[in-house]
Every structure is written in structure tokens, then in C-alpha cells.
Amino acid sequence: MAAKKRAVRKTTKKTAKKVSKKATSTPAPSAAAGVEGYLAQLDPDRREAIETLLEVVRDHADPVYEETIQYGMIGYVVPHSVYPSGYHCNPSEPLPVLSIASQKRHMALYLFCLYTDEAEVERFVAEWEKTGKKLDMGRAACDSARSMTFRWA
């Protein structure tokens, strides 16, 4: 039985460009000084979607949380004045609760507040299902390719 020949893909300048683009597909974190600066950098459709989400978060977030830019995204954090230990991965950073980001190909809502509470994850998923929208969610992140429509529970 003859050994099958494996197809070897030739690397050309064209394929090398594609590979290098894939390797850098995640945008650099925003260098915006504040939330308003972050929003000003966005395309109008993304800005509108994220501003709508921010309204909901601002209306429902615990007043102890601070709105800030953390890790290049809009973040809601528990300040060191409330939780001096900070974020376990980097204690100099305040504890993140929620982050909102406009990535290259999607918008994301990072719900760190759900990460350790399976009952809250189940409640969140059940509430999302009531919207009739598809949920694209990892352990604590919701992604949306075009728009975010949330029903805050």
C-alpha cells in the first residue's frame, strides 16, 4: 500500500499577510482617559449600543461601584476603599465586577459578577432566553456581533 502524500501548503507573501493579520486581530486596549473618551472613539452604531447598555448598568449597578477604564475597557469596579485587597490577579487594580468592550469583530459584556455563582449564571441565562435573542456566552462573557439588546433582571 503506497503511503499517502501529505499536501504541503506553500507559504507565499499573500498567505503570510493573512497569517499576520490573524495574529493581530484583537485590537489594542483603548488608551482613552475616561468613559466619555472611550465612547468618542467608537463608530456611531457601536457607540449607540454601548451607551444604551451603559444606561441600564448605571440605573441598576450598586452605587459603591466606580465606573472607570480598566484594562482598556469600560469597567465597573469595587474600589480599594471598599475592598482593599483588590483584584487577586493584580492587587494594585480594583476588583472588576463588569466590563464592556468594543472589540474588532464584536461587542462584549464581561460579567465577572457571575463567574463564581452558578445560580446567578442560570438566572441570567433564563432571563436572556426571555428576550428571544441568541446568547453567545463563555463562562462570564457575552458577545454580540452586531448589537446588544439586554433585559436587565
N, C-alpha and C positions, 0 to 999 in steps of 0.2 A: 504494500500500500504506500503510495507516494505521500510524502509529507506535504501538507498544505503550505503554500507560501503566504506569509502574512503581508498584508498591504502596508507599505511604509509610506506615511504621508510626508511629502516633500514640504519643507518649510520655505516659503517664499516671502518676499517683502510684504505682500498682501496679507498672508496668514499671520505673519509676525505682528503686523499692526493690529489685527483682530485680537490676538492673544494679549498684547499690551493694553488694549482698551478694556478688555475684560478684567484684567488685573487691577485696573484703577477705576472700576465702575462705581465704587462707593465714593460719594463726594466728601471733600474735607469738611470737618465740622465748621459751623459758622463762626466767624470771628466777630459777630455783631456784639455791640456793647450792652444791649438790652433787648427786651422782648420787642419793643417798637422797631428797633433796628433790624431784628431778625425778620419781622413781618415785612418791612420795607424792601427787603432783598427778594421776596417771593414774587412769582408770576401772579397776576390778579386772581386767576381761578383758584390757585393754591392758597393765596392769602385769604380769600373769602371763606374757604373751607376751614382753614385753621382758626380764623377769627371766630367763626361760628362755634367750633369746638371749645375755644378759649372762653367764650361767653358761658357755656354750660359748666365748664370746670370752675370758673370764677364764682358762679352762682351757687355751687354745691361743695366746693372744697372747704375743708376745715380752715378757719381763719388763722390758725397757727402756722400753716404752710406759707412759705415765701415763694413768689413767682420770680424766676431768675433764668439766666442762661447757664446751663451746666452741661459739660461735655459737648458743646456746640449745638445744643438743642434747647427748646423752651422746657424748663423744668419746674416742678413743684417739689420743694424740699422741706424737711424738718430742720430748722436752723440749729446751729450748735448751742444757742442759748436755751433751747428746749431739750435737745439730745446731744450732750457734749461729746459723746463717743464718735459721732459722725458715721460715715459710710464705712463698713468693715473693709472694703477693698482699698479705700484711701481715706483714713480717718480725718485728713485735713479738709475733705469735702463734706458738706452737709448730707444727711440721709435722703436719697431720692425717693419720692413717692410715685411720681408720674412724670413722664416726658412726652413731648410732642415734637415730631421732626418731619421736615420735608426732605425726603431722600431723593436720589436721582430719578428713580422709577416709581416711587410710591410715597405716600404719607404714612406715618406710623404713630401709634399711641402706645407708649410703653407703660404698662400698669404694674409697677413694682409692688404696689399695694396688694396685688392678687397673688404674687409669686409664692407665698408660703401658706396660703389659706385656700385649701381645695373647695371648701363650701362656698367661698366668695367667687371662685372661678366658675363653679356650677351655676351660681345665681347670675353672674354676668352673662354667661353663655345663654341661659334661659331667657334673660331679658333681651339679649341681642336677637335671638330667634324670633321674638315677637315683632321685630321690625320687618321681617321678610327679606332682609339683606344677607348676602353671603358673608360669613365670618372667616377671615383669613388670620388665624391667630396661632402664635407659638406659645411658649409657656407663659409669657407675660407681655406679649406684644401683638398688637392688631395692625395689620397692614391694609392699605386701600390703594388700588391702582389709580382710581380717578377721583373719588370723592368720599368723604366721611360723613355719614348720617348716623348720629348716635341718639339713642333714647336713654338718658341718664336715669338709672334706677336708684 
